[in-house]
Amino acid sequence: MKIPSLKEDPQTQRWTLIRDIGVLQVKLLVDGLRDLILVPLSLIAGIVSLVSTQGGKPGPHFYQLMAWGKESEHWINLFAALENAPHEVESSRVLGNQDIDEIVGRLESFVKDEVKRGGVTSQAKARLDKILDALERRKKNASPPT
């Protein structure tokens, strides 16, 4: 919802700014609370997804939680007040054009290359794969036969 433009008189501009400051504070609190809840829930959902494999395919729990998180991010719309910004405020790229996912992707490529070369990360991956396989075998052995 667009509030009266900052082109209007200074008093309207002032009250629009005060409103936007207050709304941002509420949104930051809601966003922080959501993040506080998502930290343990994402770990639990991830573990449940890994443990509830069927045919070697992980369960959907983690990604269902991610879908809810993305929907809540859209609902919170943290930076909507930029719609009321004066024209001289430009959206700059102080942090560059890359986002965290791209940086993680580059790091992941590095780790994969290390694994292919048989470095330390290769040994760590092999150990983690053994642990995950053992957990899956344990789950299969504990399940009642069907």
The first five atom37 places (N, CA, C, CB, O) and aatype in JSON, in Angstrom:
{
  "aatype": [12, 11, 9, 14, 15, 10, 11, 6, 3, 14, 5, 16, 5, 1, 17, 16, 10, 9, 1, 3, 9, 7, 19, 10, 5, 19, 11, 10, 10, 19, 3, 7, 10, 1, 3, 10, 9, 10, 19, 14, 10, 15, 10, 9, 0, 7, 9, 19, 15, 10, 19, 15, 16, 5, 7, 7, 11, 14, 7, 14, 8, 13, 18, 5, 10, 12, 0, 17, 7, 11, 6, 15, 6, 8, 17, 9, 2, 10, 13, 0, 0, 10, 6, 2, 0, 14, 8, 6, 19, 6, 15, 15, 1, 19, 10, 7, 2, 5, 3, 9, 3, 6, 9, 19, 7, 1, 10, 6, 15, 13, 19, 11, 3, 6, 19, 11, 1, 7, 7, 19, 16, 15, 5, 0, 11, 0, 1, 10, 3, 11, 9, 10, 3, 0, 10, 6, 1, 1, 11, 11, 2, 0, 15, 14, 14, 16],
  "atom_mask": [
    [1, 1, 1, 1, 1],
    [1, 1, 1, 1, 1],
    [1, 1, 1, 1, 1],
    [1, 1, 1, 1, 1],
    [1, 1, 1, 1, 1],
    [1, 1, 1, 1, 1],
    [1, 1, 1, 1, 1],
    [1, 1, 1, 1, 1],
    [1, 1, 1, 1, 1],
    [1, 1, 1, 1, 1],
    [1, 1, 1, 1, 1],
    [1, 1, 1, 1, 1],
    [1, 1, 1, 1, 1],
    [1, 1, 1, 1, 1],
    [1, 1, 1, 1, 1],
    [1, 1, 1, 1, 1],
    [1, 1, 1, 1, 1],
    [1, 1, 1, 1, 1],
    [1, 1, 1, 1, 1],
    [1, 1, 1, 1, 1],
    [1, 1, 1, 1, 1],
    [1, 1, 1, 0, 1],
    [1, 1, 1, 1, 1],
    [1, 1, 1, 1, 1],
    [1, 1, 1, 1, 1],
    [1, 1, 1, 1, 1],
    [1, 1, 1, 1, 1],
    [1, 1, 1, 1, 1],
    [1, 1, 1, 1, 1],
    [1, 1, 1, 1, 1],
    [1, 1, 1, 1, 1],
    [1, 1, 1, 0, 1],
    [1, 1, 1, 1, 1],
    [1, 1, 1, 1, 1],
    [1, 1, 1, 1, 1],
    [1, 1, 1, 1, 1],
    [1, 1, 1, 1, 1],
    [1, 1, 1, 1, 1],
    [1, 1, 1, 1, 1],
    [1, 1, 1, 1, 1],
    [1, 1, 1, 1, 1],
    [1, 1, 1, 1, 1],
    [1, 1, 1, 1, 1],
    [1, 1, 1, 1, 1],
    [1, 1, 1, 1, 1],
    [1, 1, 1, 0, 1],
    [1, 1, 1, 1, 1],
    [1, 1, 1, 1, 1],
    [1, 1, 1, 1, 1],
    [1, 1, 1, 1, 1],
    [1, 1, 1, 1, 1],
    [1, 1, 1, 1, 1],
    [1, 1, 1, 1, 1],
    [1, 1, 1, 1, 1],
    [1, 1, 1, 0, 1],
    [1, 1, 1, 0, 1],
    [1, 1, 1, 1, 1],
    [1, 1, 1, 1, 1],
    [1, 1, 1, 0, 1],
    [1, 1, 1, 1, 1],
    [1, 1, 1, 1, 1],
    [1, 1, 1, 1, 1],
    [1, 1, 1, 1, 1],
    [1, 1, 1, 1, 1],
    [1, 1, 1, 1, 1],
    [1, 1, 1, 1, 1],
    [1, 1, 1, 1, 1],
    [1, 1, 1, 1, 1],
    [1, 1, 1, 0, 1],
    [1, 1, 1, 1, 1],
    [1, 1, 1, 1, 1],
    [1, 1, 1, 1, 1],
    [1, 1, 1, 1, 1],
    [1, 1, 1, 1, 1],
    [1, 1, 1, 1, 1],
    [1, 1, 1, 1, 1],
    [1, 1, 1, 1, 1],
    [1, 1, 1, 1, 1],
    [1, 1, 1, 1, 1],
    [1, 1, 1, 1, 1],
    [1, 1, 1, 1, 1],
    [1, 1, 1, 1, 1],
    [1, 1, 1, 1, 1],
    [1, 1, 1, 1, 1],
    [1, 1, 1, 1, 1],
    [1, 1, 1, 1, 1],
    [1, 1, 1, 1, 1],
    [1, 1, 1, 1, 1],
    [1, 1, 1, 1, 1],
    [1, 1, 1, 1, 1],
    [1, 1, 1, 1, 1],
    [1, 1, 1, 1, 1],
    [1, 1, 1, 1, 1],
    [1, 1, 1, 1, 1],
    [1, 1, 1, 1, 1],
    [1, 1, 1, 0, 1],
    [1, 1, 1, 1, 1],
    [1, 1, 1, 1, 1],
    [1, 1, 1, 1, 1],
    [1, 1, 1, 1, 1],
    [1, 1, 1, 1, 1],
    [1, 1, 1, 1, 1],
    [1, 1, 1, 1, 1],
    [1, 1, 1, 1, 1],
    [1, 1, 1, 0, 1],
    [1, 1, 1, 1, 1],
    [1, 1, 1, 1, 1],
    [1, 1, 1, 1, 1],
    [1, 1, 1, 1, 1],
    [1, 1, 1, 1, 1],
    [1, 1, 1, 1, 1],
    [1, 1, 1, 1, 1],
    [1, 1, 1, 1, 1],
    [1, 1, 1, 1, 1],
    [1, 1, 1, 1, 1],
    [1, 1, 1, 1, 1],
    [1, 1, 1, 1, 1],
    [1, 1, 1, 0, 1],
    [1, 1, 1, 0, 1],
    [1, 1, 1, 1, 1],
    [1, 1, 1, 1, 1],
    [1, 1, 1, 1, 1],
    [1, 1, 1, 1, 1],
    [1, 1, 1, 1, 1],
    [1, 1, 1, 1, 1],
    [1, 1, 1, 1, 1],
    [1, 1, 1, 1, 1],
    [1, 1, 1, 1, 1],
    [1, 1, 1, 1, 1],
    [1, 1, 1, 1, 1],
    [1, 1, 1, 1, 1],
    [1, 1, 1, 1, 1],
    [1, 1, 1, 1, 1],
    [1, 1, 1, 1, 1],
    [1, 1, 1, 1, 1],
    [1, 1, 1, 1, 1],
    [1, 1, 1, 1, 1],
    [1, 1, 1, 1, 1],
    [1, 1, 1, 1, 1],
    [1, 1, 1, 1, 1],
    [1, 1, 1, 1, 1],
    [1, 1, 1, 1, 1],
    [1, 1, 1, 1, 1],
    [1, 1, 1, 1, 1],
    [1, 1, 1, 1, 1],
    [1, 1, 1, 1, 1]
  ],
  "atom_positions": [
    [[0.85, -1.17, 0.0], [0.0, 0.0, 0.0], [0.9, 1.24, 0.0], [-0.96, 0.0, 1.22], [1.71, 1.43, 0.9]],
    [[0.73, 2.05, -1.01], [1.55, 3.26, -1.13], [0.93, 4.38, -0.3], [1.69, 3.7, -2.62], [-0.26, 4.67, -0.4]],
    [[1.76, 4.98, 0.51], [1.37, 6.11, 1.36], [1.56, 7.38, 0.53], [2.23, 6.16, 2.7], [2.26, 7.33, -0.49]],
    [[0.99, 8.49, 0.91], [1.16, 9.73, 0.13], [2.62, 10.0, -0.21], [0.59, 10.92, 0.9], [3.51, 9.79, 0.62]],
    [[2.85, 10.45, -1.4], [4.2, 10.65, -1.92], [4.97, 11.68, -1.11], [4.13, 11.08, -3.38], [4.39, 12.6, -0.53]],
    [[6.29, 11.51, -1.08], [7.15, 12.48, -0.4], [7.28, 13.78, -1.19], [8.53, 11.88, -0.16], [7.97, 14.7, -0.76]],
    [[6.62, 13.85, -2.36], [6.6, 15.09, -3.12], [5.64, 16.09, -2.46], [6.17, 14.82, -4.6], [5.7, 17.29, -2.73]],
    [[4.77, 15.59, -1.59], [3.78, 16.43, -0.94], [4.45, 17.36, 0.07], [2.71, 15.58, -0.25], [5.68, 17.4, 0.17]],
    [[3.63, 18.09, 0.8], [4.17, 19.08, 1.73], [5.05, 18.43, 2.8], [3.03, 19.84, 2.4], [4.91, 17.24, 3.07]],
    [[5.97, 19.2, 3.4], [6.92, 18.66, 4.38], [6.25, 17.98, 5.57], [7.81, 19.77, 4.88], [6.78, 17.0, 6.08]],
    [[5.1, 18.47, 6.02], [4.46, 17.84, 7.17], [3.97, 16.43, 6.82], [3.29, 18.72, 7.67], [4.1, 15.51, 7.63]],
    [[3.41, 16.28, 5.64], [2.98, 14.94, 5.2], [4.19, 14.04, 5.05], [2.2, 15.03, 3.85], [4.14, 12.86, 5.43]],
    [[5.28, 14.58, 4.51], [6.5, 13.8, 4.37], [6.99, 13.33, 5.74], [7.6, 14.63, 3.68], [7.39, 12.17, 5.89]],
    [[6.95, 14.21, 6.7], [7.42, 13.88, 8.06], [6.58, 12.74, 8.64], [7.35, 15.13, 8.97], [7.13, 11.78, 9.18]],
    [[5.26, 12.85, 8.54], [4.4, 11.82, 9.13], [4.5, 10.5, 8.37], [2.95, 12.29, 9.14], [4.37, 9.43, 8.97]],
    [[4.74, 10.56, 7.07], [4.96, 9.33, 6.3], [6.23, 8.65, 6.79], [5.06, 9.64, 4.78], [6.27, 7.43, 6.97]],
    [[7.28, 9.46, 7.02], [8.54, 8.91, 7.51], [8.36, 8.31, 8.91], [9.62, 10.0, 7.54], [8.87, 7.22, 9.18]],
    [[7.66, 9.0, 9.79], [7.43, 8.48, 11.15], [6.67, 7.16, 11.09], [6.63, 9.52, 12.01], [7.02, 6.2, 11.79]],
    [[5.66, 7.1, 10.25], [4.9, 5.85, 10.09], [5.82, 4.73, 9.58], [3.72, 6.06, 9.1], [5.8, 3.62, 10.11]],
    [[6.62, 5.04, 8.56], [7.51, 4.02, 7.98], [8.54, 3.53, 9.01], [8.24, 4.59, 6.75], [8.87, 2.35, 9.03]],
    [[9.04, 4.43, 9.85], [9.98, 4.03, 10.9], [9.29, 3.07, 11.87], [10.53, 5.27, 11.66], [9.85, 2.03, 12.22]],
    [[8.09, 3.42, 12.31], [7.36, 2.57, 13.25], [7.02, 1.22, 12.65], [0.0, 0.0, 0.0], [7.18, 0.18, 13.31]],
    [[6.55, 1.22, 11.4], [6.19, -0.04, 10.74], [7.43, -0.91, 10.56], [5.52, 0.22, 9.37], [7.36, -2.13, 10.75]],
    [[8.56, -0.31, 10.21], [9.8, -1.09, 10.06], [10.18, -1.75, 11.37], [10.95, -0.2, 9.57], [10.61, -2.91, 11.38]],
    [[10.03, -1.04, 12.48], [10.38, -1.62, 13.79], [9.52, -2.84, 14.08], [10.22, -0.57, 14.91], [10.02, -3.86, 14.55]],
    [[8.21, -2.75, 13.8], [7.31, -3.9, 14.01], [7.72, -5.05, 13.09], [5.83, -3.5, 13.75], [7.78, -6.2, 13.52]],
    [[7.99, -4.72, 11.83], [8.39, -5.77, 10.88], [9.7, -6.42, 11.29], [8.51, -5.19, 9.47], [9.86, -7.63, 11.15]],
    [[10.65, -5.63, 11.78], [11.93, -6.2, 12.24], [11.71, -7.15, 13.41], [12.9, -5.09, 12.64], [12.35, -8.2, 13.48]],
    [[10.82, -6.78, 14.32], [10.51, -7.67, 15.44], [9.88, -8.98, 14.96], [9.56, -6.96, 16.44], [10.26, -10.06, 15.4]],
    [[8.92, -8.87, 14.04], [8.26, -10.06, 13.5], [9.28, -10.91, 12.74], [7.08, -9.67, 12.57], [9.3, -12.14, 12.88]],
    [[10.11, -10.27, 11.93], [11.13, -10.97, 11.15], [12.13, -11.66, 12.08], [11.85, -10.0, 10.2], [12.52, -12.81, 11.84]],
    [[12.55, -10.97, 13.13], [13.5, -11.55, 14.08], [12.9, -12.72, 14.83], [0.0, 0.0, 0.0], [13.56, -13.74, 15.05]],
    [[11.65, -12.59, 15.22], [10.96, -13.7, 15.9], [10.85, -14.91, 14.97], [9.57, -13.26, 16.38], [11.07, -16.04, 15.38]],
    [[10.49, -14.63, 13.71], [10.42, -15.72, 12.74], [11.78, -16.41, 12.6], [9.95, -15.19, 11.36], [11.86, -17.64, 12.6]],
    [[12.85, -15.62, 12.49], [14.19, -16.19, 12.36], [14.57, -16.98, 13.6], [15.21, -15.08, 12.11], [15.18, -18.05, 13.5]],
    [[14.23, -16.47, 14.77], [14.52, -17.17, 16.02], [13.83, -18.53, 16.05], [14.07, -16.32, 17.23], [14.4, -19.51, 16.53]],
    [[12.62, -18.59, 15.54], [11.88, -19.85, 15.48], [12.44, -20.76, 14.39], [10.38, -19.58, 15.23], [12.51, -21.98, 14.57]],
    [[12.84, -20.18, 13.26], [13.33, -20.97, 12.13], [14.67, -21.65, 12.4], [13.45, -20.1, 10.92], [14.94, -22.7, 11.83]],
    [[15.5, -21.07, 13.25], [16.81, -21.68, 13.5], [16.66, -23.11, 14.02], [17.61, -20.83, 14.51], [17.18, -24.03, 13.39]],
    [[15.96, -23.34, 15.13], [15.85, -24.73, 15.59], [14.92, -25.56, 14.7], [15.34, -24.76, 17.02], [15.18, -26.74, 14.47]],
    [[13.84, -24.95, 14.18], [12.92, -25.72, 13.33], [13.6, -26.22, 12.07], [11.71, -24.87, 12.97], [13.35, -27.34, 11.63]],
    [[14.46, -25.4, 11.47], [15.14, -25.82, 10.25], [16.09, -26.98, 10.52], [15.9, -24.65, 9.62], [16.22, -27.89, 9.7]],
    [[16.76, -26.94, 11.66], [17.63, -28.06, 12.02], [16.83, -29.33, 12.26], [18.46, -27.72, 13.27], [17.2, -30.41, 11.8]],
    [[15.72, -29.2, 12.99], [14.88, -30.36, 13.27], [14.28, -30.9, 11.96], [13.74, -29.99, 14.27], [14.31, -32.11, 11.72]],
    [[13.74, -30.0, 11.12], [13.15, -30.43, 9.86], [14.2, -31.08, 8.96], [12.5, -29.24, 9.14], [13.91, -32.05, 8.26]],
    [[15.41, -30.54, 8.97], [16.49, -31.13, 8.17], [16.84, -32.52, 8.63], [0.0, 0.0, 0.0], [17.02, -33.43, 7.82]],
    [[16.94, -32.7, 9.94], [17.25, -34.03, 10.48], [16.12, -35.0, 10.19], [17.5, -33.95, 12.0], [16.36, -36.14, 9.79]],
    [[14.87, -34.55, 10.39], [13.71, -35.41, 10.11], [13.71, -35.79, 8.63], [12.38, -34.69, 10.48], [13.43, -36.94, 8.3]],
    [[14.02, -34.85, 7.74], [14.08, -35.15, 6.31], [15.14, -36.19, 6.0], [14.35, -33.88, 5.5], [14.93, -37.09, 5.19]],
    [[16.3, -36.06, 6.66], [17.38, -37.04, 6.43], [17.04, -38.41, 6.97], [18.68, -36.55, 7.06], [17.36, -39.43, 6.36]],
    [[16.38, -38.45, 8.11], [16.06, -39.72, 8.76], [14.86, -40.4, 8.08], [15.76, -39.5, 10.25], [14.77, -41.63, 8.07]],
    [[13.96, -39.63, 7.53], [12.75, -40.21, 6.94], [12.91, -40.45, 5.44], [11.55, -39.3, 7.18], [12.01, -40.15, 4.65]],
    [[14.04, -41.0, 5.06], [14.28, -41.3, 3.65], [13.44, -42.5, 3.23], [15.77, -41.57, 3.4], [13.18, -43.42, 4.01]],
    [[13.04, -42.46, 1.97], [12.33, -43.59, 1.38], [12.97, -43.85, 0.03], [10.78, -43.32, 1.25], [12.95, -43.0, -0.86]],
    [[13.53, -45.03, -0.11], [14.23, -45.36, -1.35], [15.45, -44.49, -1.57], [0.0, 0.0, 0.0], [15.81, -44.22, -2.71]],
    [[16.09, -44.04, -0.49], [17.28, -43.19, -0.58], [16.95, -41.72, -0.79], [0.0, 0.0, 0.0], [17.86, -40.88, -0.79]],
    [[15.69, -41.4, -0.96], [15.27, -40.01, -1.19], [14.85, -39.38, 0.13], [14.11, -39.93, -2.23], [13.97, -39.91, 0.81]],
    [[15.46, -38.23, 0.5], [15.1, -37.58, 1.77], [13.65, -37.13, 1.78], [16.01, -36.38, 2.03], [13.04, -36.89, 0.74]],
    [[13.1, -37.02, 2.98], [11.74, -36.53, 3.15], [11.62, -35.06, 2.82], [0.0, 0.0, 0.0], [12.64, -34.37, 2.72]],
    [[10.4, -34.56, 2.63], [10.18, -33.18, 2.18], [10.11, -32.15, 3.31], [8.92, -33.12, 1.4], [9.92, -30.96, 3.03]],
    [[10.27, -32.55, 4.55], [10.01, -31.67, 5.69], [10.8, -30.36, 5.64], [10.34, -32.4, 6.97], [10.24, -29.29, 5.87]],
    [[12.08, -30.45, 5.34], [12.93, -29.26, 5.31], [12.45, -28.28, 4.24], [14.39, -29.64, 5.05], [12.33, -27.08, 4.5]],
    [[12.17, -28.79, 3.06], [11.76, -27.91, 1.96], [10.35, -27.37, 2.15], [11.85, -28.64, 0.63], [10.04, -26.29, 1.66]],
    [[9.5, -28.1, 2.86], [8.19, -27.55, 3.21], [8.36, -26.36, 4.15], [7.29, -28.64, 3.86], [7.68, -25.35, 4.01]],
    [[9.28, -26.49, 5.1], [9.56, -25.38, 6.01], [10.14, -24.19, 5.24], [10.53, -25.82, 7.12], [9.8, -23.04, 5.53]],
    [[11.0, -24.45, 4.26], [11.57, -23.38, 3.44], [10.47, -22.66, 2.67], [12.62, -23.94, 2.45], [10.5, -21.43, 2.56]],
    [[9.49, -23.39, 2.15], [8.39, -22.77, 1.41], [7.59, -21.86, 2.34], [7.46, -23.86, 0.79], [7.2, -20.76, 1.95]],
    [[7.34, -22.31, 3.57], [6.64, -21.47, 4.53], [7.47, -20.23, 4.86], [6.33, -22.27, 5.82], [6.93, -19.13, 4.97]],
    [[8.77, -20.4, 5.02], [9.65, -19.27, 5.32], [9.65, -18.24, 4.21], [0.0, 0.0, 0.0], [9.62, -17.04, 4.47]],
    [[9.67, -18.71, 2.98], [9.65, -17.78, 1.84], [8.32, -17.03, 1.79], [9.89, -18.53, 0.51], [8.28, -15.84, 1.5]],
    [[7.23, -17.74, 2.05], [5.91, -17.1, 2.07], [5.85, -16.04, 3.18], [4.8, -18.14, 2.27], [5.3, -14.96, 2.98]],
    [[6.41, -16.36, 4.35], [6.39, -15.39, 5.45], [7.27, -14.19, 5.13], [6.86, -16.05, 6.75], [6.96, -13.07, 5.56]],
    [[8.35, -14.4, 4.4], [9.23, -13.29, 4.0], [8.47, -12.34, 3.08], [10.51, -13.83, 3.29], [8.58, -11.12, 3.2]],
    [[7.7, -12.91, 2.17], [6.89, -12.09, 1.26], [5.83, -11.33, 2.06], [6.23, -12.96, 0.16], [5.57, -10.16, 1.79]],
    [[5.21, -12.0, 3.03], [4.16, -11.4, 3.84], [4.71, -10.25, 4.69], [3.51, -12.46, 4.74], [4.07, -9.2, 4.79]],
    [[5.88, -10.44, 5.29], [6.49, -9.39, 6.13], [6.89, -8.19, 5.26], [7.73, -9.95, 6.88], [6.71, -7.04, 5.68]],
    [[7.43, -8.44, 4.08], [7.79, -7.39, 3.13], [8.57, -6.28, 3.83], [6.53, -6.81, 2.44], [8.15, -5.12, 3.86]],
    [[9.68, -6.65, 4.39], [10.46, -5.81, 5.29], [10.76, -4.41, 4.74], [11.74, -6.49, 5.61], [10.7, -3.43, 5.49]],
    [[11.08, -4.31, 3.48], [11.55, -3.03, 2.95], [10.52, -2.34, 2.05], [12.82, -3.23, 2.18], [10.89, -1.6, 1.13]],
    [[9.26, -2.57, 2.29], [8.19, -1.96, 1.49], [8.2, -0.44, 1.57], [6.85, -2.47, 1.94], [7.73, 0.21, 0.64]],
    [[8.72, 0.13, 2.64], [8.73, 1.59, 2.8], [9.56, 2.29, 1.73], [9.25, 1.95, 4.17], [9.44, 3.5, 1.55]],
    [[10.39, 1.54, 1.01], [11.15, 2.17, -0.08], [10.24, 2.77, -1.13], [12.09, 1.15, -0.72], [10.66, 3.64, -1.89]],
    [[9.0, 2.3, -1.19], [8.04, 2.89, -2.13], [7.82, 4.37, -1.82], [6.7, 2.13, -2.08], [7.45, 5.14, -2.71]],
    [[8.04, 4.77, -0.59], [7.82, 6.16, -0.17], [9.09, 6.99, -0.18], [7.22, 6.18, 1.22], [9.07, 8.16, 0.2]],
    [[10.18, 6.41, -0.62], [11.47, 7.11, -0.6], [11.49, 8.25, -1.61], [12.61, 6.13, -0.88], [10.85, 8.17, -2.65]],
    [[12.23, 9.31, -1.28], [12.38, 10.4, -2.26], [13.12, 9.9, -3.5], [13.14, 11.6, -1.62], [13.85, 8.91, -3.45]],
    [[12.93, 10.59, -4.59], [13.53, 10.15, -5.85], [15.05, 10.09, -5.82], [13.1, 11.07, -6.97], [15.67, 9.29, -6.52]],
    [[15.67, 10.96, -4.99], [17.14, 10.96, -4.96], [17.72, 9.73, -4.27], [17.64, 12.21, -4.25], [18.92, 9.47, -4.36]],
    [[16.87, 8.95, -3.58], [17.33, 7.7, -2.96], [17.3, 6.62, -4.05], [16.44, 7.3, -1.72], [16.24, 6.22, -4.53]],
    [[18.48, 6.17, -4.4], [18.59, 5.16, -5.44], [18.91, 3.83, -4.81], [19.66, 5.55, -6.49], [19.56, 3.75, -3.76]],
    [[18.45, 2.8, -5.46], [18.79, 1.46, -5.01], [20.21, 1.17, -5.47], [17.78, 0.38, -5.55], [20.44, 0.93, -6.65]],
    [[21.15, 1.2, -4.54], [22.55, 0.99, -4.9], [22.93, -0.47, -4.69], [23.48, 1.9, -4.07], [22.2, -1.24, -4.07]],
    [[24.05, -0.83, -5.21], [24.57, -2.18, -5.1], [25.85, -2.14, -4.27], [24.83, -2.81, -6.5], [26.92, -2.52, -4.74]],
    [[25.73, -1.67, -3.0], [26.88, -1.56, -2.12], [27.51, -2.93, -1.9], [26.46, -0.93, -0.77], [28.74, -3.06, -1.82]],
    [[26.68, -3.95, -1.8], [27.17, -5.3, -1.54], [27.53, -6.06, -2.81], [26.14, -6.08, -0.76], [27.87, -7.24, -2.75]],
    [[27.46, -5.41, -3.95], [27.78, -6.06, -5.21], [26.57, -6.78, -5.79], [0.0, 0.0, 0.0], [25.47, -6.73, -5.23]],
    [[26.78, -7.43, -6.91], [25.69, -8.11, -7.6], [25.47, -9.53, -7.13], [25.96, -8.11, -9.08], [24.45, -10.14, -7.45]],
    [[26.4, -10.08, -6.38], [26.25, -11.45, -5.9], [25.41, -11.48, -4.64], [27.62, -12.09, -5.65], [25.45, -10.56, -3.83]],
    [[24.66, -12.57, -4.49], [23.96, -12.78, -3.23], [24.63, -13.95, -2.49], [22.43, -13.06, -3.46], [25.56, -14.56, -3.01]],
    [[24.15, -14.24, -1.32], [24.77, -15.28, -0.5], [24.73, -16.64, -1.2], [24.07, -15.38, 0.86], [25.68, -17.42, -1.11]],
    [[23.62, -16.93, -1.91], [23.51, -18.21, -2.6], [24.61, -18.38, -3.65], [22.14, -18.34, -3.26], [25.15, -19.48, -3.83]],
    [[24.94, -17.3, -4.35], [26.01, -17.38, -5.35], [27.37, -17.6, -4.69], [26.03, -16.1, -6.2], [28.2, -18.35, -5.19]],
    [[27.59, -16.94, -3.57], [28.86, -17.12, -2.85], [28.96, -18.54, -2.32], [28.98, -16.1, -1.69], [30.02, -19.17, -2.42]],
    [[27.87, -19.05, -1.76], [27.85, -20.44, -1.28], [28.09, -21.4, -2.45], [26.51, -20.77, -0.58], [28.78, -22.4, -2.29]],
    [[27.51, -21.1, -3.61], [27.72, -21.93, -4.8], [29.19, -22.0, -5.19], [0.0, 0.0, 0.0], [29.69, -23.06, -5.57]],
    [[29.88, -20.86, -5.11], [31.31, -20.86, -5.42], [32.09, -21.69, -4.4], [31.85, -19.42, -5.46], [33.0, -22.44, -4.76]],
    [[31.72, -21.55, -3.12], [32.37, -22.33, -2.08], [32.1, -23.82, -2.28], [31.89, -21.88, -0.68], [32.99, -24.65, -2.11]],
    [[30.85, -24.14, -2.64], [30.48, -25.53, -2.89], [31.3, -26.12, -4.05], [28.98, -25.64, -3.19], [31.74, -27.26, -3.98]],
    [[31.48, -25.34, -5.11], [32.3, -25.79, -6.24], [33.72, -26.06, -5.8], [32.29, -24.74, -7.37], [34.33, -27.05, -6.22]],
    [[34.25, -25.21, -4.96], [35.6, -25.41, -4.42], [35.68, -26.72, -3.65], [36.01, -24.23, -3.52], [36.61, -27.5, -3.84]],
    [[34.71, -26.95, -2.77], [34.7, -28.17, -1.95], [34.58, -29.4, -2.84], [33.54, -28.13, -0.91], [35.27, -30.39, -2.62]],
    [[33.7, -29.35, -3.85], [33.54, -30.48, -4.76], [34.84, -30.79, -5.49], [32.42, -30.2, -5.78], [35.21, -31.95, -5.66]],
    [[35.54, -29.74, -5.92], [36.84, -29.93, -6.58], [37.83, -30.58, -5.63], [37.4, -28.59, -7.09], [38.6, -31.46, -6.02]],
    [[37.8, -30.15, -4.36], [38.67, -30.75, -3.34], [38.35, -32.24, -3.17], [38.52, -30.02, -2.0], [39.26, -33.06, -3.06]],
    [[37.07, -32.57, -3.14], [36.65, -33.96, -2.98], [37.15, -34.79, -4.15], [35.12, -34.07, -2.85], [37.65, -35.9, -3.96]],
    [[37.02, -34.26, -5.37], [37.48, -34.97, -6.57], [38.98, -35.21, -6.52], [37.12, -34.19, -7.83], [39.47, -36.25, -6.98]],
    [[39.72, -34.24, -5.96], [41.18, -34.4, -5.86], [41.57, -35.31, -4.71], [41.86, -33.04, -5.7], [42.73, -35.71, -4.61]],
    [[40.63, -35.64, -3.83], [40.93, -36.55, -2.73], [41.54, -35.86, -1.53], [0.0, 0.0, 0.0], [42.26, -36.5, -0.76]],
    [[41.28, -34.6, -1.35], [41.84, -33.86, -0.23], [41.11, -34.15, 1.07], [0.0, 0.0, 0.0], [40.36, -35.12, 1.18]],
    [[41.34, -33.3, 2.05], [40.76, -33.46, 3.39], [39.24, -33.49, 3.32], [41.22, -32.33, 4.32], [38.6, -34.26, 4.03]],
    [[38.66, -32.64, 2.46], [37.2, -32.61, 2.38], [36.65, -33.93, 1.85], [36.75, -31.44, 1.48], [35.53, -34.3, 2.17]],
    [[37.42, -34.63, 1.05], [37.01, -35.93, 0.55], [36.87, -36.93, 1.69], [38.01, -36.45, -0.49], [35.91, -37.7, 1.74]],
    [[37.83, -36.9, 2.61], [37.76, -37.79, 3.77], [36.58, -37.43, 4.67], [39.07, -37.72, 4.58], [35.9, -38.32, 5.18]],
    [[36.34, -36.15, 4.86], [35.22, -35.71, 5.69], [33.89, -36.13, 5.05], [35.25, -34.19, 5.9], [32.98, -36.56, 5.75]],
    [[33.79, -35.99, 3.74], [32.57, -36.4, 3.04], [32.35, -37.89, 3.18], [32.64, -36.0, 1.55], [31.22, -38.33, 3.41]],
    [[33.39, -38.67, 3.04], [33.27, -40.12, 3.17], [32.78, -40.5, 4.57], [34.62, -40.81, 2.87], [31.93, -41.38, 4.71]],
    [[33.31, -39.85, 5.6], [32.87, -40.12, 6.97], [31.41, -39.75, 7.17], [33.75, -39.37, 7.97], [30.66, -40.49, 7.8]],
    [[31.01, -38.59, 6.65], [29.62, -38.15, 6.78], [28.68, -39.1, 6.03], [29.46, -36.71, 6.25], [27.6, -39.42, 6.53]],
    [[29.09, -39.54, 4.84], [28.28, -40.51, 4.1], [28.12, -41.81, 4.89], [28.92, -40.81, 2.74], [27.03, -42.39, 4.9]],
    [[29.19, -42.26, 5.56], [29.1, -43.48, 6.38], [28.09, -43.3, 7.51], [30.48, -43.85, 6.95], [27.3, -44.19, 7.8]],
    [[28.14, -42.15, 8.16], [27.22, -41.87, 9.27], [25.78, -41.86, 8.77], [27.56, -40.52, 9.95], [24.9, -42.46, 9.39]],
    [[25.53, -41.17, 7.66], [24.17, -41.09, 7.12], [23.67, -42.47, 6.67], [24.12, -40.11, 5.95], [22.51, -42.8, 6.88]],
    [[24.55, -43.26, 6.05], [24.17, -44.62, 5.64], [23.84, -45.48, 6.85], [25.29, -45.27, 4.83], [22.89, -46.26, 6.83]],
    [[24.64, -45.34, 7.91], [24.39, -46.11, 9.14], [23.05, -45.72, 9.76], [25.54, -45.9, 10.17], [22.31, -46.58, 10.23]],
    [[22.74, -44.43, 9.77], [21.45, -43.98, 10.29], [20.3, -44.55, 9.47], [21.38, -42.45, 10.3], [19.28, -44.96, 10.03]],
    [[20.46, -44.57, 8.16], [19.4, -45.11, 7.31], [19.24, -46.61, 7.54], [19.7, -44.83, 5.82], [18.11, -47.11, 7.58]],
    [[20.37, -47.35, 7.69], [20.28, -48.8, 7.97], [19.62, -49.05, 9.31], [21.69, -49.44, 7.94], [18.8, -49.96, 9.44]],
    [[19.98, -48.24, 10.3], [19.4, -48.39, 11.63], [17.9, -48.17, 11.58], [20.06, -47.41, 12.62], [17.13, -48.89, 12.23]],
    [[17.48, -47.18, 10.82], [16.04, -46.9, 10.68], [15.33, -48.06, 10.02], [15.82, -45.61, 9.87], [14.24, -48.45, 10.45]],
    [[15.94, -48.63, 8.97], [15.32, -49.77, 8.27], [15.21, -50.96, 9.19], [16.12, -50.13, 7.02], [14.21, -51.67, 9.18]],
    [[16.26, -51.21, 9.98], [16.27, -52.36, 10.9], [15.27, -52.17, 12.04], [17.67, -52.59, 11.47], [14.74, -53.15, 12.56]],
    [[15.02, -50.94, 12.44], [14.11, -50.66, 13.55], [12.64, -50.67, 13.09], [14.46, -49.31, 14.2], [11.74, -50.83, 13.92]],
    [[12.4, -50.5, 11.79], [11.02, -50.45, 11.29], [10.43, -51.84, 11.31], [10.96, -49.87, 9.85], [11.11, -52.82, 10.99]],
    [[9.15, -51.95, 11.71], [8.5, -53.26, 11.67], [8.32, -53.72, 10.23], [7.14, -53.21, 12.39], [8.02, -52.91, 9.36]],
    [[8.49, -54.99, 9.97], [8.37, -55.49, 8.6], [6.94, -55.31, 8.11], [8.78, -56.98, 8.5], [5.97, -55.46, 8.85]],
    [[6.84, -54.96, 6.82], [5.51, -54.77, 6.22], [5.15, -55.91, 5.31], [5.46, -53.47, 5.44], [4.07, -55.91, 4.72]]
  ]
}
